[in-house]
Amino acid sequence: MKKQIAGIVPVSGLKSDFNMPWHESLMPLGPDYLAIQRSVAECAYAGCNTIWIVCSDDITPLIRYQVGEKIQDPVYNYRHFERNKADVKRPIRIYYVPIAIRDINKRDNLAWSAIFGARTADKTLKQISTHVRPDRYYISWPYAYYPPWRLREHRKEISEGDFALSYNHQTVKDNLYLGLTLTTEQIDCLITDSRTTSTGLWKDPETRKEKFSLEDRFSYKNFDLKQVFGSVNITTYSMAEVENYYPIDCWKGYCGFLKENTEIRKPSILSYAEWNETGVDDGERI
């Protein structure tokens, strides 16, 4: 049976110095090409069956306006030997997941967005059918640039086993925004870690006499990727080295990226598209 891969794009939780009128995930990489679109394309090249973008409600309309509700699987997008090319296309649904209110200002860091998105995808799809429940999750971070089409040659590895990208032998466990896969069991362990490694409101939850200071309470919200994914064992992972990697999570890194990348073009699979409303064909919308 074909493995089900859910692509997770964590947007909320980044702390940066951009202070732009738009969100950091909407920073341009090239003409008509945004950071969030690169991550969506990466998930499509990796062979994901669905894509889940985790972002707060206030920026969802802006991201949805640029990304849309579906993207075509690049492997089936254009097959020149097919008589009816549209019949073999495989659209990938894109879903938008808001951070839970109970997690805001408690554990809403960037890594938690990935964990929460994976858990939401699992809960949602398993209610539909066990056949569409994800076997693993591919995490794509929109705050770094490397060519998304590199993942196409690794689709089989991603589908059949644990996989991670590296740069100079460093991975997400070294605070690099590089893609990796996680299983449902690993997600469960990371959720448990979020409860056991973080401070809470009370210094002694049993007596509840003294509270942590505002700076020290709910420490998990300040954890970085290295702290969150430190417990993930990647020694057995299939690794793929990326040749070029540029962090774009701060102004200095973004300027360095633009300086060395002036010819980046938007992948052809990226185009805004929506699903038709129930009972409405193309061209019949009011």
HELIX and SHEET records of a PDB file:
HELIX    1   1 GLU A   24  LEU A   26  5                                   3    
HELIX    2   2 ALA A   35  TYR A   45  1                                  11    
HELIX    3   3 THR A   60  VAL A   67  1                                   8    
HELIX    4   4 PRO A   74  ASN A   77  1                                   4    
HELIX    5   5 LYS A   85  VAL A   88  5                                   4    
HELIX    6   6 ILE A  101  ASP A  103  5                                   3    
HELIX    7   7 LEU A  110  ILE A  128  1                                  19    
HELIX    8   8 PRO A  148  HIS A  154  5                                   7    
HELIX    9   9 ARG A  155  GLU A  160  1                                   6    
HELIX   10  10 VAL A  172  ASP A  174  5                                   3    
HELIX   11  11 THR A  184  THR A  196  1                                  13    
HELIX   12  12 SER A  219  ASN A  222  5                                   4    
HELIX   13  13 LEU A  225  VAL A  228  1                                   4    
HELIX   14  14 PHE A  229  SER A  231  5                                   3    
HELIX   15  15 TRP A  251  GLU A  260  1                                  10    
SHEET    1   A 6 LYS A  70  GLN A  72  0                                        
SHEET    2   A 6 PRO A  91  VAL A  97 -1                                        
SHEET    3   A 6 THR A  50  VAL A  54  1                                        
SHEET    4   A 6 ILE A   5  PRO A  10  1                                        
SHEET    5   A 6 ARG A 136  ILE A 139  1                                        
SHEET    6   A 6 LEU A 180  THR A 183 -1                                        
SHEET    1   B 2 PRO A  28  GLY A  30  0                                        
SHEET    2   B 2 TYR A  33  LEU A  34 -1                                        
SHEET    1   C 2 ALA A 144  TYR A 145  0                                        
SHEET    2   C 2 TYR A 246  PRO A 247 -1                                        
SHEET    1   D 2 PHE A 163  SER A 166  0                                        
SHEET    2   D 2 SER A 238  GLU A 241  1                                        
END                                                                             
